[in-house]
Structure formats: C-alpha cells, structure tokens
Amino acid sequence: MNVSAPFVHRPVATTLLTVAIALAGAIAYEVLPVAPLPEVDFPTVSVGAGLPGASADIMASSVATPLERQLGHIAGVTEMTSSSTLGSTSITIQFDLNRDIDGAARDVEAAINAARSYLPANLPGNPTYRKVNPADSPIMILGLTSDKYGPDKIYDEASTVLAQKLSQIQGVGQVSVGGGALPSVRVDANPTQLAGYGLTVASLQSVLSLQNSDLAKGQITMARGPRTSLPTTRSRTQRTTSRSSSVTKTARRSVCPMSLR
C-alpha cells in the first residue's frame, strides 16, 4: 500500500492539512515556555581585601595567595579567580549549582578566619565577602562634578553620604565608588640626619605606622540581605590631616626628644 496515495488523490485536503499544521506550529512557537537564554543563578561569593600602598605583586603574593589556599579547601568549588591591583585584591568563588549559597557563605567566612594568621600584620581589617550574581551588571552609573570642590571633597561626599543612602534602597545589592583622589602625606627622610640621632628608616616607619593605624573595632553581620562585612574604624591615633599631626615624637635620646615635623 502506498502511503502517499491518499494525499495525492485528495490535493485539497492535503493542502488544508499542511496549512493547519503550519498555523499550529506558528502559534505553539509563540507560547513556548522555554527561553532562548535560561536564567541560572550560580552560587557565587566574592571576597575582597585591601592594604593601602601595597603593589599588585605584594597583594597577589601576601594577601590573595593565603586566601586562595584556604578557600580552595571548601567543598563544591568549581571555579576561583582573583584580581590584584594597587592596594586591593578581589577573589571570586563559584560553587556547584546544587550548593546552598548560605552554606557556601558560611564556609567562606570560616576560610577567611583561618587565613587571617597568614595575612600581613598591617592589614587594616579582615577581608570582606558578599554573595553575588555573575550575570548582574550596573543598572545605573552616576558621575559627580563640581566647580567649587576638588576631587578629594567630591570623593568624600560620594563615599560617605551618597553611597550610604543608595545602599539603603531596597533591592540594591552593591554600591561602588571609584575615580576619586584620596589625600595622602609623603614623608621624605634624610638617612644621614636620622643616623645622627641614632635612628634608622625602619624605626621611623615603625613609629609612623603605630601613630597612623586603622584598627578593626568589631564585626557587623547583616541579619537580612546578601552582605556580611567586617568594618574598619579609625583609631584615636589616626592622623587625618598633616596640620593636625605637625609633631610626632619618634625617639628620645639623651635629654631632649626628637620630633618629626
């Protein structure tokens, strides 16, 4: 029996059947529930650490490497990438799809605490971590300009006022501030004069570090939301301007103290 014989003898019915199948396919294509790019949330945690003044090589060897060693022991890690720049390090850890993101975040926190003893002693504060979505991208970029204030003042207002207000908006996952100029104080030491007072450059650096240190005062855990952070609070000995710290006693030799102005 020839299967195509009924369709050949009934051309009108065959044409109508073909049109009906084509229409049904077009309608079904419009209501298909499958998206061209399925939305998949990969369990991802980002870890960040900062050491002001450290080069990218020092950040990679002294900060990123100890953290990566401890983070690599976490079960379910599929990918880990790190990026080190001047004064900062960022590590991104991606886990299996069946891994709970909250449990992964707790393991990351434990790994950070385990790596703390291997990190530089002058690290201003513990590394921070937060849950992220690698598919996210900035939805708004704001630029600040002023004819009255300089870059340092604009950056200070953006980081202390604007960023804090934006982060309080419901649904905001992260607010990043960049492109500013932070104030700094440069010390030019004369090794010959220091040697005359019985001092070395290392002792001068040690005293300046002790008199101008950022110390972590505690931990704040967000009960709700995707972030957990370990903030750093300025100690009472922190120098904020060169004028307010015009004299720092570096050592005492014989009768009179020697001061750095």
C-alpha positions in Angstrom: 0.0 0.0 0.0 1.4 3.4 -1.0 1.2 5.8 2.0 1.3 8.9 -0.2 -1.6 7.7 -2.4 -4.5 9.2 -0.2 -2.7 12.6 -0.2 -2.1 12.5 -4.0 -5.8 11.7 -4.7 -7.1 14.4 -2.3 -5.0 17.6 -3.1 -7.4 20.0 -1.4 -7.4 18.1 1.9 -3.7 17.7 1.8 -3.3 21.5 1.3 -5.7 22.3 4.1 -3.9 19.8 6.4 -0.5 21.4 5.6 -1.8 24.9 6.3 -3.3 23.7 9.6 -0.1 22.2 10.7 1.9 25.3 9.8 -0.6 27.5 11.7 -0.4 25.2 14.8 3.4 25.3 14.7 3.5 29.1 14.5 1.0 29.5 17.4 2.9 27.0 19.5 6.2 28.7 18.9 4.8 32.0 20.3 3.7 30.3 23.6 6.6 28.1 24.2 7.7 28.4 27.9 11.4 27.8 27.1 13.6 31.0 27.0 16.4 31.3 24.5 18.9 32.0 27.4 17.7 30.3 30.6 18.2 32.3 33.7 20.5 30.3 36.0 21.8 31.6 39.3 25.2 30.2 40.0 26.2 30.2 43.7 28.9 32.8 43.7 30.7 34.6 46.6 33.1 37.5 46.2 35.9 38.1 48.7 37.7 41.5 48.9 40.7 42.7 50.9 42.7 46.0 51.0 46.1 47.0 52.0 46.8 50.7 51.3 50.0 51.4 49.4 50.8 47.7 48.6 51.6 47.0 44.9 49.8 44.5 42.8 52.6 41.9 43.2 52.5 42.2 47.0 48.7 41.9 47.1 48.9 38.8 45.0 51.6 37.0 47.0 50.8 38.2 50.5 47.0 38.6 50.5 45.5 36.7 47.6 47.6 33.5 47.9 46.9 32.8 51.6 43.2 33.4 51.0 43.1 31.2 47.9 44.8 28.3 49.8 42.1 28.3 52.5 39.2 29.0 50.1 40.4 26.1 47.9 39.6 23.6 50.7 35.9 24.4 50.6 33.8 21.6 49.1 31.9 22.3 45.9 34.2 24.9 44.5 34.1 24.7 40.7 36.0 27.9 39.8 38.1 30.5 41.6 39.5 33.7 40.0 41.4 36.5 41.6 42.5 40.0 40.6 45.0 42.1 42.4 45.6 45.8 41.9 47.3 48.6 43.8 46.1 48.3 47.4 43.3 45.8 46.8 42.5 42.2 45.9 39.3 40.6 44.7 38.6 36.8 44.7 35.5 35.3 43.1 34.5 31.8 44.1 31.9 29.8 42.1 30.2 26.7 43.5 28.2 23.8 42.2 24.6 24.5 41.2 23.3 22.2 43.9 25.3 24.0 46.6 23.3 26.2 49.0 24.6 29.8 48.8 24.1 30.5 52.5 26.1 27.4 53.5 28.8 28.4 51.0 28.9 31.9 52.5 29.4 30.4 56.0 32.3 28.2 54.7 33.9 31.3 53.0 33.7 33.1 56.3 35.4 30.2 58.1 38.1 30.1 55.5 38.8 33.8 55.9 39.1 33.4 59.6 41.5 30.5 59.1 43.7 32.6 56.7 43.8 35.6 59.0 47.0 34.4 60.7 48.8 34.1 57.3 47.8 37.6 56.2 50.1 40.7 56.7 50.0 42.0 60.2 49.4 45.6 59.0 46.3 44.7 57.1 43.8 47.4 58.2 40.9 44.9 58.6 39.7 41.4 57.9 38.7 40.6 54.3 35.1 41.0 53.5 32.8 38.8 51.5 29.4 39.0 49.9 27.1 36.9 47.7 27.0 38.0 44.1 25.3 37.1 40.8 27.8 36.9 37.9 25.0 37.8 35.5 24.4 41.1 37.2 25.6 44.4 35.8 25.4 48.0 37.0 22.0 49.4 36.2 22.9 53.0 37.0 26.2 54.9 36.8 26.3 58.4 38.4 29.0 61.0 37.7 29.7 63.9 40.1 31.3 67.2 39.0 31.7 70.5 40.8 33.1 73.9 40.1 33.6 74.6 43.8 35.0 71.5 45.4 38.1 69.4 44.4 38.2 65.6 43.6 39.0 64.7 47.2 36.0 66.5 48.6 33.7 65.1 45.9 35.0 61.6 46.6 34.5 62.0 50.4 30.9 63.1 49.9 30.2 60.3 47.4 31.6 57.6 49.6 30.3 58.8 53.0 26.9 60.3 52.0 25.7 59.3 48.6 26.8 55.7 48.7 25.4 55.1 52.1 22.0 56.5 51.0 21.9 54.5 47.8 22.8 51.2 49.7 19.8 51.7 51.9 17.4 51.5 49.0 15.5 48.2 48.9 16.8 45.8 46.3 20.2 47.4 45.9 22.9 44.7 46.1 26.1 46.8 45.9 27.2 50.4 45.5 30.8 51.0 44.3 32.6 54.4 44.4 35.6 55.0 42.2 37.6 57.6 40.4 38.3 59.8 43.4 41.5 61.2 44.7 42.3 60.4 48.4 44.5 62.7 50.4 47.9 61.3 51.4 51.0 62.5 53.3 54.5 61.8 51.9 57.5 61.7 54.3 60.9 62.4 52.9 63.5 61.2 55.4 67.2 62.1 55.4 69.1 58.9 56.4 72.2 60.9 57.4 70.3 63.1 59.9 68.4 60.1 61.2 71.7 58.3 61.8 73.0 61.3 63.7 70.1 60.9 66.1 70.7 57.2 66.4 67.6 56.3 64.3 67.0 54.2 61.2 64.5 54.5 58.4 62.9 51.3 59.7 62.4 52.7 63.2 60.8 55.9 61.6 58.5 53.8 59.5 57.5 51.7 62.6 56.6 54.8 64.6 54.6 56.3 61.8 52.7 53.1 61.4 51.9 52.9 65.0 50.8 56.6 65.2 48.7 56.3 62.0 47.0 53.0 62.1 43.5 51.8 61.2 42.3 49.2 63.6 39.2 46.9 63.3 36.8 47.6 66.2 34.4 44.7 65.6 32.1 42.8 63.3 28.7 43.7 61.9 26.6 40.9 60.4 23.6 41.7 58.3 20.7 39.7 59.5 18.9 40.3 56.2 20.4 40.9 52.9 23.2 39.5 50.8 26.2 41.1 52.6 28.3 40.4 55.6 31.1 42.8 56.3 33.9 43.4 58.8 34.3 47.2 59.0 37.4 49.1 60.0 37.0 52.1 62.3 39.7 54.8 62.7 41.6 54.6 66.0 42.1 57.6 68.1 45.7 58.0 66.9 44.7 58.2 63.3 46.1 61.3 61.5 43.6 62.8 59.1 45.5 65.9 58.0 49.1 67.0 58.0 48.3 70.1 60.0 46.7 68.2 62.9 49.7 66.0 63.3 52.5 68.5 62.9 54.7 66.9 65.6 55.2 63.1 66.2 57.8 62.1 68.7 60.0 59.4 67.2 62.5 58.7 69.8 64.2 60.1 72.9 68.0 60.4 73.0 69.9 61.8 75.9 67.8 64.6 77.4 65.5 66.1 74.6 63.0 64.2 72.4 63.4 64.2 68.6 60.3 65.1 66.7 59.2 64.7 63.1 57.6 67.9 61.7 
